[in-house]
Amino acid sequence: MTIEQQYQEERDKLELNRSLDWSTFSHEYIAAGETIEPLTVQAWFDLLAVKSPILTDDKPCVESVVDYIWRNSKRRTTNPLVKQWRLFWIHRRVSKALSKPGDSSVLMMVIFEHIKHAFDEFPIDASQSTEKKVNSMSSISGEAALIDEIAHRYSIHPSEVLKMPLRRAFTLQRTIRTCTIPDYKLLEPESLRAIKSEYLNSLNNG
């Protein structure tokens, strides 16, 4: 497959996913026998708060994988007895999968694809600086800004934003900024930019 074909295929996939975001259909991810629902704003903030190894480690431990699956499981429950039983079986299946290189790769690929799908619509401003200020702390967190942007624009309670799929929240955030900020320019999704970068590198290397 040529780089041009890769680009078109990825673009078609992203456009289809954008249509699915607002339809009654959705992607289905199955990890360790559990159907996991779209990553919500709340679940993502929780993962950041506990510094989940899923986000920072190339080889997350069994507990962190189980925690991620449970947070997003379609069958998640607050019933203590059922929860304990469900977690026992998820832990058992995850432990078994991670002990085998082939099964481990498949399981982690599903989880990382689940995260990537949520972030395909992350708004990156073309003029956004990648430099971090030293000895400086922002007056508000990025999490609060995201919630405030959407809640203010659509006159909904912040708690309702937390329940949204993270991908949909990013889509709304992109829309808000494009519609309200003059000359606001968003970069293409990261996956498309990666393909373009590969193409440019191939030209530079002859």
SEBAVEX-359567 format. One record per atom (N, C-alpha, C): x, y, z. Coordinates in pm, whole numbers, plus 50000, padded with zeros to 5 digits. Example, Ala and Ser with C-alpha at 12.3 -4.5 7.8 and 13.67 -1.06 7.14 Angstrom:
! SEBAVEX-359567
513194943150780/512304955050780/513204967050780/512854977550708/513674989450714/512905000350787/
! end
This chain:
! SEBAVEX-359567
500844988050000/500005000050000/500885012550000/500605021649910/501375033949903/501015043250018/501865053250041/501585062850148/500315070650118/500105073849990/498875080849951/497645072549985/497735059449960/496615050549991/496405049450142/497505049050217/497405048650364/496695061050415/497065072450360/496465085150401/494965085150374/494585080850253/493165080750217/492385070850302/492995059350329/492325049250410/492095054450552/493115060850608/493005066350743/491985077650747/491985085950643/491025096950637/489595091650628/489385081450547/488045075350535/487595069750668/488535063550740/488195057650870/487795068550970/488565079350971/488265090351063/486925096851032/486635098550904/485365104550865/484185095550902/484365082350885/483315072950924/483095073651075/484195074051151/484075074751296/483345087351341/483575098351270/482885110751304/481375109451282/480995101951182/479565099651158/478985090751266/479765080751307/479285071451410/479125078351545/479925088851569/479845095851697/478445100851728/477685103951625/476365110051644/475245100851594/475565088351571/474565078751527/474235069251642/473325059951615/472985050051717/473975038451716/474935038951625/475945028451617/477195032851693/478015023351729/479255026751798/480265015451782/481515018651806/482555008451801/482394999351922/482654986751904/482604977452016/483994971852042/484464973752161/485764968552201/485554957752306/486234946552288/486134935552385/487534932452436/487704933652567/488994931152631/488804921252745/489544910352740/489454899952843/488014895252862/487284894152753/485924889352760/484894899752801/485334911952828/484434922652870/484204932552756/482954935952732/482654946652637/482874959852707/483764968152652/484054980952717/483434992352636/482775001052708/482065012252647/483035023752620/482595033752543/483485045052516/484035051352643/485285055152638/485935061752751/485235074952780/484755076752901/484055089152936/485025099552989/484545111952995/485345122753051/485715119453195/484745114453272/484985111153413/486025100053427/485885089453348/486825078353358/488245082853325/488375091653223/489705096453186/490315104853298/489515113753357/490015122053466/490415113353586/489655102753610/489985093653720/491325086653695/491545082453571/492795075853536/493985085253554/493775097953517/494835107953535/495105110253684/494025110653763/494155113553906/494945102653980/494725090053941/495415079054009/496735075553941/497095083453836/498325081053761/498405066453715/497375062153649/497285048253604/498485044253517/499105032853547/500215027953465/499815025653319/498515024453293/498055023053155/498495035153073/498605046553136/498945058953067/500435061653064/501195055053152/502605058453165/503575047053142/503095034753140/503985023153133/503725015353006/504795011452937/504655003352816/504134989252848/504404984752971/503954971453012/503204972553144/501954976853139/501164978553262/500994965453338/500854966553469/500664954653552/499234949553539/499014937653590/497694931353583/496624940253647/496944945753764/495964953753838/495524966053759/496474972653691/496114984753616/495264981353494/495514969853432/494704965653318/493294962153364/493204954953475/491904951353531/491124963953567/491804973553629/491164986053668/490624993453547/491414993853439/490975000953318/489744994253258/489784981153248/488664973753190/487404975653274/487564974953405/486404976253493/485794990253487/486625000553483/486115014153477/485245016353353/485545008953247/484835011053121/483924999453082/483814989653169/483024977753138/481534980853125/480924974753026/479484976353005/478704970353121/479324960653189/478654953753300/479124958753436/479694970553441/480144976053569/478934978153659/479104975153785/478014976153881/478524981254015/477624986954095/477994991354230/477604980954334/476914970554291/476564959754384/477844953054432/478164953854561/479464948854610/479734934154582/478704925754596/478904911354575/479144908254427/478304914154342/478464911954198/479784917954150/480134929754203/481384936254165/482584927454199/482594921854318/483694913254360/483814901054269/482674895454233/482664883654145/483144887254006/482684898453952/483084902653819/484584905553814/485084912653918/486504916053922/487384903653933/486894893754005/487644881154018/487874874853882/486834874153800/486944867753670/487724876253570/487554889453578/488344898153490/489824896653524/490144896753653/491544895253697/492114882053649/491334871753659/491804858453617/492104858253466/491194863853386/491384863753241/492544872753199/492674884353266/493774893453233/495114887053269/495194880853386/496434874253428/496854863553328/495884855953282/496164845353186/496634851153053/495974861853008/496344867952880/497734874152886/498044881252993/499334887953003/500504878353021/500194866053058/501264856053077/501714849952945/500944852552839/501284847352706/501544859052611/502754859752553/503114871152467/502094874452359/501584864252290/500624866652183/499324872452235/498774866352338/497514871052397/497694884752461/498874886952521/499144899752584/499144911052482/499754908652367/499804918752261/498414922352212/497564912252195/496204914452147/495404922552249/495514918852376/494774925752481/495184940352491/496504942952492/496974956652505/496664964952381/496644958452265/496304965552142/494864970552149/493954962352202/492554966352216/492434978452309/493144978052422/493064988952519/493655001852461/494805000852397/495425012852341/494615018452224/493965009752147/493095014352040/491865021252098/491395016152212/490255022152281/490585036452323/491785038352376/492225051752417/492445060652294/493105055152193/493385062852072/492105067752007/491085059352004/489815063051943/489235075352012/489365075952144/488845087352220/489595100052186/490885098952155/491715110752134/491875114751988/491255107551897/491325111351755/490795125351732/489835129751815/489205142851797/489765153451891/490865150451958/491475160152050/491865172751974/491395184552019/491675196851944/493085201951967/493875202551862/495215208251870/495275220451781/495495231851841/495575244551770/496875244951690/496765249351566/497955250051481/499005259451536/498595269051619/499545278651675/499925275251818/499445263951866/499675260152006/501145257652031/501675263752135/503085261952169/503275248852243/504365242052212/504665229452280/505595231652398/506045244252419/506955247252529/506175248952659/506775243952766/506155245352897/506865256352975/506085264553043/506685275153123/507285269253250/508495273653280/509185268753399/508715276653521/508545269553634/508125275953759/506845284053742/505915278753665/504655285653644/503515275653646/502435279453711/501265270653720/500055277853666/499325271253578/498135277253520/497095279953628/496315290453607/495285293953707/494135284053708/493955276753598/492915266453592/493495253953526/492885242653554/493355230153493/492725228353356/493375220453273/492805217353142/491495210053154/491375201753258/490135194453281/488965204053307/489215213853394/488165223553426/487795231853303/488795235353224/488535243453104/487665235853005/487945223052987/487145214752896/485695214352941/485475211553069/484125210553122/483405223953111/484105234853145/483485248053142/483095252053000/483965249152903/483685252652764/482375246552716/482225233652743/481045226552694/479815230052775/479955230452907/478815233552993/478285247552965/479175257152947/478775270952921/478095272252784/478665266052684/478145267252548/476755261252535/476535249752598/475275242552581/474355243352702/474725251652798/473885253852917/473495240852986/474495232553012/474245220153084/475135219753207/474735211753305/475485210953431/476825203853406/477885208253472/479195201753454/479175186753477/478305182153568/478235167753595/477785159953472/477005166453385/476555159753263/477695158553163/478605168253164/479765167553076/480645155653115/480765153253245/481595142253294/481095128653244/479805127753216/479225115053171/479425112753021/479825123152949/479975122052803/481145112952764/481025106252649/482205099652593/483265110352570/484495107552605/485575117252592/485725121952448/485595112752355/485735116052214/484685126452173/483455124652218/482375133952183/482625147552246/483165147552368/483485160252434/484545167852354/485545160752305/486575167252224/485995172452093/485065165052034/484425169451911/483675182551934/482945183352044/482215195552076/483185207152104/484275204052172/485265214252201/485875219852072/486165211051978/486685215351848/485675224551778/484415220551783/483355228251718/483195241951782/483195242351915/483055254951988/484165264651949/485375259851949/486515268651921/486505273451775/486155264551685/486115268351544/485025278751518/483905277651587/482765286651565/482885299951638/483665300151746/483665312251830/484975320051828/486065313951782/487355320751782/487745324351639/487825337151607/488185341351470/489555335951430/489655331251306/490915326251250/491495314451328/490645307451403/491135295851477/491385284451379/492565278751386/492935268251292/493385255751366/492705244751338/493025232151401/493945223951310/494855216551373/495675207351297/494875195051261/495325187951159/494695175151125/494895165251239/494095154851244/494305144451346/495745139151342/496235135151456/497635130651468/497975119251373/497035109951353/497315098451267/497575102751123/496855113051077/497075118050941/498395125550932/498705133151036/499975140451035/501165130851039/500985119451106/502065109551112/502335103650974/501275101250897/501435095950761/502115106150672/501725118750683/502365129350606/503845130650641/504145129350771/505525130250817/506355118850758/505755107050754/506445095550696/506745098050548/505785104050479/505965107050337/507095117150316/507135127550398/508185137650386/509555131750417/509605122850514/510885116250548/511375107650434/510415101050366/510805092550254/511365100950138/510825113050120/511335122050016/512735127050053/512925130350180/514235135450224/515315124950218/514885112250237/515865101250233/516045095450094/515405101949996/515555097449858/514715085349827/
! end
